[in-house]
Amino acid sequence: MVKEIIKYIKMLIQKLKSLKNQKGFMKYFKNTSWLFAEKVLRMIVGLFVGIWIARYLGPEQFGLFSYAQSFVGLFTAIATLGLDGIVIRELVRDESKRDVLLGTAFRLKLVGALLVLLFLAVAVNFTSNDHYTNMLIYIIASATIFQSLNVIDMYFQSKVLSKYVVYSNIISLFISTMIKITLLLNEAALIAFVWVVLFDSIVLALGLLYFYLYNHLSLKSWKFEKGMAQILLKNSWPLIFGSIAATLYMKIDQVMIKEMLGSEAVGYYVVAVKLSEVWLIITIVLTQSFAPSIINAKKNNNKLYLERVQAIYNLLIKISVFISIIIFVFSKDIITLLYGKEYTSSIEILNIYIWSIVFVFLSNGSWAYYLNENLQKLASMRLIYGAFINIVLNIYFIEYFGLVGAAYSTLISYSISSYFVNFFYKKTRLNFMLQTKSIINIFNINTWLHPIEPKNKR
């Protein structure tokens, strides 16, 4: 067994060395390295400070904080308008439209942010929230206004210049961390930590703006065109509903738990969720970094395009399964060590919830396929199915099985919407086969990287 492991490690090292001489691969690899380094730093710092905040606030207050963020999260898809992937794709295809694309997308996102506040004002009336809880919700929701400037992030992604996004995030992370530590040391109230959420978005927006100007680009050249807005919305409207569905089945469980079991139960549940979702930065980094490579391959060589989609699936499934096994085995030690005995009720939840990341990794990895095949409607439909299944299961599972029931609901709904539903559509059956192949080859070391950037690349 040891000899086999050593053999696999040597093979992986040789594969990496061979890829080092390929300029195309190294371009995307360096971009990924920038993103990955920042995300790892954010994961470590965020986990440390987040654990400190959770221990300081206790399950009930921490649960209320998490509930407010989740409730806002149900509506944030309206602010994004499903534009991110569409704008990046169009920037890669034709950079000459940069100012029109960014200017139009910015205006649309700003309108979307204002719609979020409007919908929230109506939605809170259908909850059992008190005035204090609603105030927390409005403060957090205000951050969506400043997130409209993340169109700059899209530009840097399309140019494979993510280092500037990393700089902005690190500055925001440093300032935010210092403020949170100060609040913790001074035993601040919950609402102070909520204000930091809004402040973070302001600092990040200013950082992106600075580096955009630093690259000798100007916001003054941004233009809003009605025709471009119609084109973007025509392509993105299915993704809007898909994004709403995605946020529903990622956040609705916490909202329903609060209504059915109370804030303290949310606190226990969120600990398991955070220890699972913290790993999703890996799939975000990889899929964003290799998206331009997949898009370019689609334009020139369909075989190469499918090979790259398969390669990203292979990589994502291996990483997610490995993480799930480790967390499952050491869940008790992880929670008691990090959060303390006060959160032992989270252990059983984590043992179930962690396996959902396998299907989330596959789901995130499939977005490039859906966009390139113009299957946005089907992509949204699968998320709508997942959201519906999750809500229905939560209604019964939470009532009869408590927090464990909510974890099972999430796992089942994720597996259906991310994987199994692809089999039932003719247009996505190929995607199902690619995903299935990656699952079958989980322990095949040769499928880790090849052929993200093959030697015969054009």
Backbone torsions as a table, in degrees:
resi	resn	phi	psi	omega
1	MET	NA	-44.0	-179.4
2	VAL	-64.7	-40.2	180.0
3	LYS	-63.1	-39.2	179.0
4	GLU	-64.6	-41.6	179.1
5	ILE	-62.7	-43.7	178.7
6	ILE	-62.5	-40.1	179.0
7	LYS	-62.2	-43.8	179.7
8	TYR	-64.6	-39.9	179.6
9	ILE	-63.3	-42.6	179.0
10	LYS	-63.5	-41.0	178.4
11	MET	-62.4	-41.0	-180.0
12	LEU	-65.9	-41.1	178.7
13	ILE	-62.8	-43.8	178.7
14	GLN	-63.0	-39.0	179.2
15	LYS	-64.8	-41.6	178.5
16	LEU	-65.0	-38.6	179.0
17	LYS	-64.7	-40.3	179.4
18	SER	-66.3	-34.3	179.8
19	LEU	-74.6	-21.7	-176.6
20	LYS	-60.7	-30.1	-177.7
21	ASN	-85.6	-0.8	-179.6
22	GLN	-96.6	111.5	-173.3
23	LYS	-59.9	-42.1	-179.3
24	GLY	-61.0	-45.6	179.7
25	PHE	-63.1	-44.2	-176.5
26	MET	-64.3	-32.3	177.9
27	LYS	-60.5	-47.8	-179.5
28	TYR	-75.0	-30.9	179.0
29	PHE	-66.1	-43.1	178.4
30	LYS	-64.1	-40.6	177.5
31	ASN	-62.1	-42.6	178.1
32	THR	-64.0	-38.5	-179.1
33	SER	-62.4	-41.4	176.8
34	TRP	-59.9	-49.6	-179.3
35	LEU	-64.0	-44.1	-176.6
36	PHE	-64.6	-41.9	179.8
37	ALA	-61.3	-43.3	179.8
38	GLU	-66.7	-42.1	-178.8
39	LYS	-67.1	-37.3	177.3
40	VAL	-64.9	-43.5	177.6
41	LEU	-60.9	-45.2	178.9
42	ARG	-63.6	-37.8	179.8
43	MET	-64.0	-45.6	-178.1
44	ILE	-66.9	-50.7	-179.0
45	VAL	-66.1	-44.9	-179.7
46	GLY	-62.9	-38.8	179.3
47	LEU	-66.5	-44.2	179.4
48	PHE	-61.3	-52.2	-178.6
49	VAL	-69.2	-39.0	179.1
50	GLY	-62.2	-40.7	177.0
51	ILE	-64.4	-42.1	179.2
52	TRP	-60.2	-45.1	179.6
53	ILE	-64.2	-42.3	-179.7
54	ALA	-62.5	-43.4	179.3
55	ARG	-67.9	-37.1	-178.6
56	TYR	-70.2	-45.4	-176.7
57	LEU	-76.6	-30.7	-175.8
58	GLY	83.6	162.1	-175.4
59	PRO	-53.9	-40.7	-174.7
60	GLU	-70.8	-51.8	-179.5
61	GLN	-67.6	-39.6	177.8
62	PHE	-64.7	-37.6	176.4
63	GLY	-63.8	-39.7	179.0
64	LEU	-66.0	-42.4	177.1
65	PHE	-59.5	-47.1	-179.6
66	SER	-66.5	-38.1	178.4
67	TYR	-61.6	-44.8	179.9
68	ALA	-60.3	-41.4	178.4
69	GLN	-67.0	-39.9	179.6
70	SER	-67.8	-39.5	-179.8
71	PHE	-62.8	-43.2	175.9
72	VAL	-64.5	-38.5	-179.2
73	GLY	-59.3	-26.4	178.1
74	LEU	-62.5	-23.2	-173.8
75	PHE	-112.4	-7.4	-175.4
76	THR	-66.2	-22.6	178.0
77	ALA	-61.1	-27.4	178.1
78	ILE	-65.4	-36.4	-178.7
79	ALA	-70.1	-36.1	-179.0
80	THR	-77.8	-28.2	178.5
81	LEU	59.2	18.0	178.7
82	GLY	64.7	21.8	-171.4
83	LEU	-85.3	-23.5	-167.5
84	ASP	-53.8	-58.1	-178.6
85	GLY	-63.3	-36.8	-179.5
86	ILE	-64.6	-46.5	-178.1
87	VAL	-65.0	-42.8	178.6
88	ILE	-61.3	-44.0	179.5
89	ARG	-59.8	-44.5	-178.2
90	GLU	-70.4	-33.7	176.9
91	LEU	-66.3	-37.8	177.8
92	VAL	-67.1	-40.5	-177.3
93	ARG	-71.4	-39.2	-175.7
94	ASP	-150.9	96.3	-177.5
95	GLU	-71.6	-18.6	-179.4
96	SER	-62.4	-20.3	179.6
97	LYS	-92.6	13.4	-174.3
98	ARG	-50.7	-54.6	-173.9
99	ASP	-65.6	-36.5	178.3
100	VAL	-70.8	-42.2	179.5
101	LEU	-63.4	-47.5	-178.3
102	LEU	-69.3	-42.0	-179.9
103	GLY	-65.1	-42.2	179.8
104	THR	-69.2	-44.6	179.9
105	ALA	-63.1	-38.7	178.9
106	PHE	-62.7	-46.7	-179.7
107	ARG	-62.7	-41.9	179.9
108	LEU	-64.9	-41.1	-179.8
109	LYS	-67.7	-34.7	177.9
110	LEU	-65.0	-42.4	176.3
111	VAL	-63.5	-40.8	178.3
112	GLY	-61.3	-39.0	178.8
113	ALA	-63.7	-40.1	178.1
114	LEU	-67.5	-34.1	176.8
115	LEU	-66.2	-33.3	177.4
116	VAL	-59.6	-46.9	179.9
117	LEU	-62.8	-37.6	179.8
118	LEU	-66.6	-46.1	179.9
119	PHE	-65.3	-37.6	178.3
120	LEU	-63.2	-39.1	179.9
121	ALA	-60.2	-30.3	178.4
122	VAL	-84.5	-42.9	-173.0
123	ALA	-64.3	-37.1	-177.0
124	VAL	-62.8	-20.7	179.4
125	ASN	-71.9	-13.5	-179.7
126	PHE	-102.4	14.0	178.6
127	THR	-114.9	174.2	176.7
128	SER	-97.5	18.8	-176.4
129	ASN	-66.1	145.5	171.7
130	ASP	-89.3	178.0	-176.7
131	HIS	-60.7	-39.7	-177.9
132	TYR	-63.7	-44.5	179.8
133	THR	-63.4	-41.7	178.9
134	ASN	-65.7	-34.3	177.6
135	MET	-64.3	-40.7	176.9
136	LEU	-61.0	-40.3	-179.3
137	ILE	-63.6	-45.5	-178.1
138	TYR	-65.7	-37.2	179.4
139	ILE	-63.8	-47.5	-179.6
140	ILE	-64.3	-39.7	-178.5
141	ALA	-65.0	-28.2	-179.3
142	SER	-62.7	-21.6	-179.8
143	ALA	-64.2	-25.5	-177.3
144	THR	-63.7	-25.8	179.1
145	ILE	-62.4	-45.6	-177.8
146	PHE	-76.7	-19.1	178.3
147	GLN	-73.4	-5.4	176.9
148	SER	-63.3	-27.3	-179.7
149	LEU	-75.8	1.9	177.5
150	ASN	-72.5	1.2	171.4
151	VAL	-62.4	-26.1	176.0
152	ILE	-66.1	-38.9	175.4
153	ASP	-57.3	-42.5	-179.9
154	MET	-60.8	-40.3	179.2
155	TYR	-62.9	-47.0	179.9
156	PHE	-63.6	-35.0	176.6
157	GLN	-64.1	-43.0	-178.2
158	SER	-65.8	-28.3	-179.8
159	LYS	-94.3	3.7	-176.9
160	VAL	54.5	46.8	178.8
161	LEU	-122.8	50.5	-173.9
162	SER	-70.7	-8.8	179.8
163	LYS	-61.1	-32.1	179.2
164	TYR	-71.4	-34.6	174.4
165	VAL	-65.8	-38.9	178.3
166	VAL	-62.6	-45.2	178.5
167	TYR	-56.3	-46.9	-178.6
168	SER	-62.3	-43.1	-179.2
169	ASN	-67.0	-38.1	-179.4
170	ILE	-67.0	-41.7	177.6
171	ILE	-60.6	-47.3	179.1
172	SER	-62.0	-42.1	-179.4
173	LEU	-63.7	-42.9	-178.5
174	PHE	-63.4	-49.2	-179.1
175	ILE	-63.1	-44.9	-179.6
176	SER	-61.2	-43.4	-178.9
177	THR	-63.3	-43.1	179.5
178	MET	-62.0	-40.5	-180.0
179	ILE	-66.8	-44.2	-179.1
180	LYS	-63.8	-41.5	178.7
181	ILE	-63.6	-40.3	177.7
182	THR	-61.8	-43.2	178.9
183	LEU	-64.1	-39.7	179.5
184	LEU	-65.7	-43.8	-179.1
185	LEU	-66.8	-27.5	-179.7
186	ASN	-98.8	10.8	176.4
187	GLU	52.1	53.1	-178.0
188	ALA	-72.4	162.1	178.5
189	ALA	-78.1	164.6	-178.4
190	LEU	-55.4	-41.7	-174.6
191	ILE	-61.6	-27.1	178.7
192	ALA	-64.6	-39.2	178.5
193	PHE	-69.8	-29.0	177.4
194	VAL	-68.8	-39.8	177.9
195	TRP	-62.4	-30.8	179.2
196	VAL	-63.7	-33.3	177.8
197	VAL	-58.7	-44.8	177.8
198	LEU	-66.5	-43.1	-178.8
199	PHE	-62.2	-38.4	179.1
200	ASP	-57.6	-44.5	-177.7
201	SER	-66.2	-33.9	178.1
202	ILE	-67.2	-46.7	-178.9
203	VAL	-63.2	-42.6	179.9
204	LEU	-64.6	-41.1	179.0
205	ALA	-62.1	-42.4	178.8
206	LEU	-65.7	-36.5	179.0
207	GLY	-65.7	-45.9	177.9
208	LEU	-62.0	-40.5	178.9
209	LEU	-62.5	-43.4	-179.4
210	TYR	-60.4	-48.1	-176.2
211	PHE	-73.0	-24.2	173.8
212	TYR	-67.4	-44.6	177.2
213	LEU	-68.6	-33.6	179.2
214	TYR	-60.9	-30.9	178.4
215	ASN	-86.7	21.2	176.6
216	HIS	61.1	37.4	175.9
217	LEU	-114.8	157.3	-174.7
218	SER	-134.7	141.8	175.5
219	LEU	-72.6	-20.3	-178.8
220	LYS	-65.0	-25.0	-179.2
221	SER	-84.5	-7.3	177.6
222	TRP	-65.8	137.8	-178.6
223	LYS	-130.3	138.8	173.4
224	PHE	-98.1	124.7	177.3
225	GLU	-123.3	127.3	-178.8
226	LYS	-59.0	-40.8	-179.9
227	GLY	-62.8	-42.2	178.3
228	MET	-65.9	-38.7	178.2
229	ALA	-60.4	-41.2	179.2
230	GLN	-65.6	-39.8	179.0
231	ILE	-65.0	-46.2	-179.2
232	LEU	-63.1	-44.2	-178.8
233	LEU	-70.1	-32.6	177.6
234	LYS	-63.1	-37.7	179.9
235	ASN	-81.7	-27.9	-172.1
236	SER	-99.4	-14.8	-174.0
237	TRP	-59.3	-34.8	175.8
238	PRO	-65.6	-32.6	179.3
239	LEU	-71.8	-26.6	177.3
240	ILE	-61.8	-49.5	178.8
241	PHE	-66.4	-35.1	176.4
242	GLY	-64.1	-41.4	179.2
243	SER	-67.2	-39.3	177.0
244	ILE	-62.3	-43.6	178.5
245	ALA	-63.7	-39.6	-179.7
246	ALA	-63.2	-45.5	179.8
247	THR	-68.8	-31.2	177.5
248	LEU	-60.5	-51.0	-175.6
249	TYR	-86.1	2.0	170.8
250	MET	-99.0	-22.6	-174.7
251	LYS	-120.1	-22.4	-172.6
252	ILE	-62.9	-30.1	-179.1
253	ASP	-61.9	-39.6	179.7
254	GLN	-68.6	-37.1	178.2
255	VAL	-66.7	-42.8	-179.9
256	MET	-69.1	-36.7	177.7
257	ILE	-62.8	-39.9	-179.6
258	LYS	-64.6	-42.2	-179.7
259	GLU	-69.8	-33.5	-173.8
260	MET	-95.7	-33.8	-174.8
261	LEU	-121.4	-14.7	178.3
262	GLY	103.5	169.7	-175.5
263	SER	-65.5	-36.9	-178.5
264	GLU	-61.8	-40.8	177.9
265	ALA	-62.9	-36.7	176.7
266	VAL	-61.4	-40.7	178.9
267	GLY	-58.1	-45.1	178.3
268	TYR	-64.0	-43.3	-176.5
269	TYR	-67.2	-41.7	-176.5
270	VAL	-64.4	-33.1	177.3
271	VAL	-58.5	-45.5	178.3
272	ALA	-65.1	-40.2	179.8
273	VAL	-63.5	-46.3	-177.8
274	LYS	-65.3	-38.9	178.4
275	LEU	-69.1	-17.1	175.8
276	SER	-92.8	-47.9	-175.1
277	GLU	-71.6	-19.6	-179.7
278	VAL	-59.2	-26.1	-178.6
279	TRP	-81.8	-11.0	-176.8
280	LEU	-69.6	-14.4	176.9
281	ILE	-61.2	-28.3	-179.8
282	ILE	-64.1	-47.8	-179.3
283	THR	-68.6	-33.6	177.8
284	ILE	-64.9	-45.8	-179.9
285	VAL	-61.2	-49.1	-175.8
286	LEU	-67.0	-46.1	-177.0
287	THR	-68.0	-38.0	178.9
288	GLN	-69.3	-39.3	-176.8
289	SER	-70.9	-36.5	-177.4
290	PHE	-94.7	-2.6	178.5
291	ALA	-58.6	-46.6	178.3
292	PRO	-60.2	-37.8	179.2
293	SER	-63.6	-41.2	179.8
294	ILE	-68.4	-40.4	179.5
295	ILE	-63.8	-44.9	179.1
296	ASN	-63.8	-39.0	179.1
297	ALA	-63.6	-37.2	179.7
298	LYS	-61.3	-35.6	-178.2
299	LYS	-70.9	-29.5	-171.5
300	ASN	-110.2	-35.2	-169.9
301	ASN	-153.2	106.5	-176.2
302	ASN	-64.9	-36.4	179.0
303	LYS	-63.8	-44.3	178.5
304	LEU	-63.9	-39.0	178.3
305	TYR	-59.4	-48.5	179.6
306	LEU	-66.6	-33.9	178.0
307	GLU	-65.0	-37.4	179.7
308	ARG	-72.1	-37.2	175.1
309	VAL	-62.8	-44.5	178.2
310	GLN	-61.6	-40.3	-178.4
311	ALA	-63.7	-40.1	-179.5
312	ILE	-70.8	-35.1	174.1
313	TYR	-62.8	-46.0	-179.7
314	ASN	-55.8	-43.9	-178.0
315	LEU	-68.7	-44.9	-176.3
316	LEU	-66.1	-41.4	-177.0
317	ILE	-67.7	-37.9	179.4
318	LYS	-64.9	-45.4	-178.8
319	ILE	-64.1	-45.2	-176.0
320	SER	-66.6	-40.6	179.3
321	VAL	-66.9	-41.7	178.7
322	PHE	-59.9	-45.7	179.3
323	ILE	-62.2	-44.7	-177.9
324	SER	-60.6	-41.8	180.0
325	ILE	-63.8	-46.2	-178.9
326	ILE	-61.3	-47.5	-178.9
327	ILE	-64.8	-41.5	-179.9
328	PHE	-60.4	-43.3	-177.5
329	VAL	-68.7	-38.8	-173.2
330	PHE	-111.3	21.6	-175.3
331	SER	-57.8	-44.2	-178.6
332	LYS	-62.1	-46.8	-179.9
333	ASP	-65.1	-39.9	-178.1
334	ILE	-62.8	-48.5	-176.6
335	ILE	-70.3	-45.3	-178.9
336	THR	-66.7	-34.8	179.9
337	LEU	-72.0	-44.0	-174.8
338	LEU	-83.2	-47.3	-172.5
339	TYR	-103.7	-16.0	-180.0
340	GLY	92.4	168.3	-177.1
341	LYS	-64.9	-17.9	179.8
342	GLU	-63.0	-21.6	-176.8
343	TYR	-112.5	24.2	-179.8
344	THR	-63.0	-22.1	178.0
345	SER	-66.1	-12.2	-179.1
346	SER	-84.2	-14.3	-173.3
347	ILE	-61.6	-52.5	-177.9
348	GLU	-63.0	-35.1	178.8
349	ILE	-65.0	-44.5	-179.2
350	LEU	-61.9	-39.4	-179.2
351	ASN	-58.7	-28.3	179.1
352	ILE	-92.5	-47.6	-172.0
353	TYR	-64.3	-34.3	-174.0
354	ILE	-59.0	-30.8	-178.2
355	TRP	-71.7	-13.9	178.4
356	SER	-69.1	-22.0	-177.8
357	ILE	-67.6	-23.7	176.9
358	VAL	-58.9	-44.3	-178.4
359	PHE	-78.6	-29.3	175.8
360	VAL	-68.1	-39.6	176.4
361	PHE	-59.2	-45.7	178.7
362	LEU	-63.5	-40.1	-179.8
363	SER	-62.9	-48.4	179.9
364	ASN	-64.3	-37.2	179.2
365	GLY	-67.6	-20.4	-176.4
366	SER	-87.1	-8.9	-175.4
367	TRP	-63.4	-37.0	178.6
368	ALA	-62.2	-38.2	178.4
369	TYR	-64.3	-47.9	-177.9
370	TYR	-63.4	-40.2	-179.4
371	LEU	-67.2	-45.2	-177.6
372	ASN	-69.3	-27.9	178.9
373	GLU	-92.3	4.3	-178.8
374	ASN	55.4	45.2	-179.5
375	LEU	-111.0	36.5	-177.4
376	GLN	-59.3	-35.4	-179.2
377	LYS	-64.9	-44.7	178.8
378	LEU	-67.6	-35.0	178.0
379	ALA	-62.4	-39.9	179.2
380	SER	-72.0	-38.6	-179.1
381	MET	-62.0	-40.2	-179.5
382	ARG	-64.8	-34.6	178.1
383	LEU	-71.6	-36.8	176.9
384	ILE	-63.4	-42.4	176.3
385	TYR	-58.7	-46.1	-179.0
386	GLY	-61.9	-42.0	179.8
387	ALA	-64.5	-43.9	-179.9
388	PHE	-62.4	-46.4	179.4
389	ILE	-62.1	-41.5	-179.3
390	ASN	-63.3	-43.9	-179.3
391	ILE	-64.9	-46.1	-179.9
392	VAL	-62.0	-46.7	179.7
393	LEU	-63.4	-39.7	179.4
394	ASN	-60.9	-39.6	-178.5
395	ILE	-56.6	-41.8	-178.2
396	TYR	-91.0	-42.9	-175.2
397	PHE	-67.8	-40.4	179.3
398	ILE	-65.7	-40.3	-179.5
399	GLU	-64.2	-41.5	-174.2
400	TYR	-94.8	-29.5	-175.8
401	PHE	-118.8	-1.3	178.4
402	GLY	70.4	-142.3	-175.7
403	LEU	-65.4	-34.5	177.6
404	VAL	-61.8	-37.0	177.9
405	GLY	-61.6	-38.7	178.3
406	ALA	-64.7	-38.9	178.8
407	ALA	-65.2	-42.7	177.6
408	TYR	-64.4	-38.5	178.8
409	SER	-60.2	-43.0	179.9
410	THR	-65.1	-46.3	-179.0
411	LEU	-60.5	-45.5	-178.7
412	ILE	-65.7	-46.1	-177.6
413	SER	-66.7	-37.3	178.2
414	TYR	-64.7	-42.5	-178.0
415	SER	-63.7	-38.4	-179.1
416	ILE	-70.5	-50.4	-174.7
417	SER	-72.7	-30.6	-175.8
418	SER	-89.5	-25.6	-171.9
419	TYR	-130.6	-65.1	-171.5
420	PHE	-61.8	-34.4	-177.4
421	VAL	-63.9	-25.7	179.5
422	ASN	-62.7	-25.7	-179.1
423	PHE	-69.6	-28.0	-172.2
424	PHE	-87.7	-4.5	176.5
425	TYR	-113.5	129.7	-179.0
426	LYS	-59.0	-40.3	-176.7
427	LYS	-71.7	-19.0	-179.5
428	THR	-111.8	5.2	-178.3
429	ARG	-65.8	-33.2	176.1
430	LEU	-63.3	-40.3	177.7
431	ASN	-63.3	-40.1	176.4
432	PHE	-59.6	-41.1	179.9
433	MET	-66.9	-39.9	177.9
434	LEU	-63.4	-43.8	178.7
435	GLN	-65.3	-42.1	179.6
436	THR	-62.9	-40.2	178.6
437	LYS	-62.0	-38.6	179.2
438	SER	-67.4	-34.4	177.7
439	ILE	-69.0	-42.8	-179.8
440	ILE	-62.9	-35.4	-176.2
441	ASN	-96.6	28.6	-177.8
442	ILE	-53.6	-42.8	-174.3
443	PHE	-99.4	16.4	177.2
444	ASN	-95.4	107.8	-174.9
445	ILE	-64.2	-26.9	-177.0
446	ASN	-68.7	-15.9	-179.0
447	THR	-96.6	10.4	-177.1
448	TRP	-67.4	-50.8	-173.5
449	LEU	-118.5	-31.4	-175.5
450	HIS	-73.4	135.2	-0.7
451	PRO	-115.7	70.3	178.5
452	ILE	-58.2	-36.4	177.8
453	GLU	-142.7	79.2	-174.9
454	PRO	-68.6	163.6	-173.5
455	LYS	-67.1	-28.5	-178.0
456	ASN	-90.2	22.8	-179.5
457	LYS	-58.9	136.1	179.3
458	ARG	-88.4	NA	NA
